[in-house]
Amino acid sequence: SRFETCWPALMKDSHGVVIVFNPELPSHLKEIEMWYSCFVQQQPLQDSQCLLVAHHKPGHAGDTENLTLASPLNKLKLIHSNLEDDPEDVRMEFVKYFRSIINILNESRDREEMSIIS
């Protein structure tokens, strides 16, 4: 929160938000609600433009099945990352996320061009 004055600069013209957190820390589960509220809900972003990454530290198995998120967060795309075990899976999920952001941008641009033409 000490860098909160910089947040508007980070949010300006953003098209997506990736929130990375440690699911083993209860404080992170609370903090991601605040990040979601500030960076997604208060911006003109859709939930599909947000990706949650539950990052598990090397050597910690973590419970990937029973992670409970607050109600506004449980509808977001969530991936579990452990770069020792599945770096390729994380990369593929990230690529899918970026493709979806690009599609949203292209559709928005197409609508804008059509409105200019009409």
C-alpha positions as CSV (number, residue, x, y, z in Angstrom):
1,S,0.0,0.0,0.0
2,R,3.0,2.3,0.3
3,F,3.1,2.5,-3.5
4,E,-0.6,3.2,-3.8
5,T,0.0,6.6,-5.3
6,C,1.6,4.9,-8.3
7,W,-1.4,2.6,-9.0
8,P,-3.2,5.0,-11.3
9,A,-0.1,5.0,-13.6
10,L,-0.1,1.2,-13.6
11,M,-3.8,1.0,-14.3
12,K,-3.8,3.6,-17.1
13,D,-4.7,2.0,-20.4
14,S,-4.4,-1.5,-19.0
15,H,-6.1,-4.3,-20.8
16,G,-5.5,-7.1,-18.4
17,V,-4.5,-8.0,-14.9
18,V,-2.4,-10.9,-13.6
19,I,-2.5,-11.4,-9.9
20,V,0.2,-13.8,-8.5
21,F,-0.1,-14.9,-4.9
22,N,1.1,-17.5,-2.5
23,P,-1.9,-19.6,-1.6
24,E,-0.2,-20.9,1.6
25,L,-0.3,-17.4,3.2
26,P,-3.7,-16.5,4.5
27,S,-2.8,-12.8,4.3
28,H,-2.4,-13.2,0.5
29,L,-5.9,-14.6,0.1
30,K,-7.2,-11.4,1.7
31,E,-4.9,-9.1,-0.2
32,I,-6.0,-10.5,-3.6
33,E,-9.5,-9.3,-2.9
34,M,-8.1,-5.8,-2.5
35,W,-6.0,-6.1,-5.7
36,Y,-9.1,-7.4,-7.6
37,S,-11.2,-4.6,-6.4
38,C,-8.7,-1.9,-7.2
39,F,-7.3,-3.2,-10.5
40,V,-10.3,-5.0,-12.1
41,Q,-13.6,-3.9,-10.6
42,Q,-12.8,-0.2,-10.4
43,Q,-11.4,-0.2,-14.0
44,P,-13.4,-0.9,-17.1
45,L,-12.2,-4.5,-17.2
46,Q,-14.1,-7.7,-17.4
47,D,-13.5,-10.7,-15.2
48,S,-12.1,-12.5,-18.3
49,Q,-9.3,-10.0,-18.4
50,C,-8.0,-11.1,-15.0
51,L,-5.9,-14.1,-14.3
52,L,-5.1,-15.4,-10.9
53,V,-1.9,-17.4,-10.4
54,A,-1.6,-19.4,-7.2
55,H,2.2,-19.8,-7.1
56,H,3.5,-22.7,-5.0
57,K,7.1,-22.4,-3.9
58,P,9.5,-25.2,-4.9
59,G,9.4,-28.0,-2.4
60,H,5.9,-27.1,-1.2
61,A,3.3,-29.4,-2.7
62,G,0.4,-27.2,-1.8
63,D,-3.3,-28.0,-2.0
64,T,-4.4,-27.3,-5.5
65,E,-7.9,-28.8,-5.1
66,N,-9.2,-27.2,-2.0
67,L,-8.3,-23.5,-2.4
68,T,-11.3,-21.4,-1.4
69,L,-11.5,-17.9,-2.7
70,A,-13.9,-15.1,-1.8
71,S,-17.1,-15.0,-3.9
72,P,-16.0,-12.3,-6.4
73,L,-12.7,-14.1,-7.0
74,N,-14.1,-17.7,-7.4
75,K,-15.4,-16.8,-10.9
76,L,-12.0,-15.8,-12.2
77,K,-9.6,-18.0,-14.2
78,L,-7.2,-19.6,-11.6
79,I,-4.1,-21.5,-12.4
80,H,-1.7,-23.1,-10.0
81,S,2.0,-22.7,-10.8
82,N,5.0,-24.6,-9.6
83,L,7.8,-23.9,-12.0
84,E,9.7,-27.0,-10.9
85,D,6.9,-29.4,-11.7
86,D,4.9,-27.9,-14.6
87,P,6.6,-24.9,-16.2
88,E,5.2,-25.8,-19.6
89,D,1.6,-26.0,-18.3
90,V,2.0,-22.5,-16.8
91,R,3.4,-21.2,-20.0
92,M,0.5,-22.6,-22.0
93,E,-2.1,-21.1,-19.6
94,F,-0.3,-17.7,-19.9
95,V,-0.3,-17.9,-23.7
96,K,-4.1,-18.7,-23.6
97,Y,-4.7,-15.7,-21.3
98,F,-2.7,-13.3,-23.6
99,R,-4.6,-14.6,-26.7
100,S,-7.9,-13.9,-25.0
101,I,-6.7,-10.3,-24.2
102,I,-5.6,-9.9,-27.8
103,N,-9.0,-11.1,-29.0
104,I,-10.8,-8.7,-26.7
105,L,-8.6,-5.8,-28.0
106,N,-9.2,-6.8,-31.7
107,E,-13.0,-7.0,-31.1
108,S,-13.0,-3.6,-29.4
109,R,-11.0,-2.1,-32.3
110,D,-13.3,-3.7,-34.9
111,R,-16.4,-2.2,-33.1
112,E,-14.8,1.2,-32.9
113,E,-13.9,1.1,-36.6
114,M,-17.4,0.0,-37.5
115,S,-18.9,2.8,-35.5
116,I,-16.7,5.3,-37.4
117,I,-17.7,3.9,-40.7
118,S,-21.4,3.9,-39.8
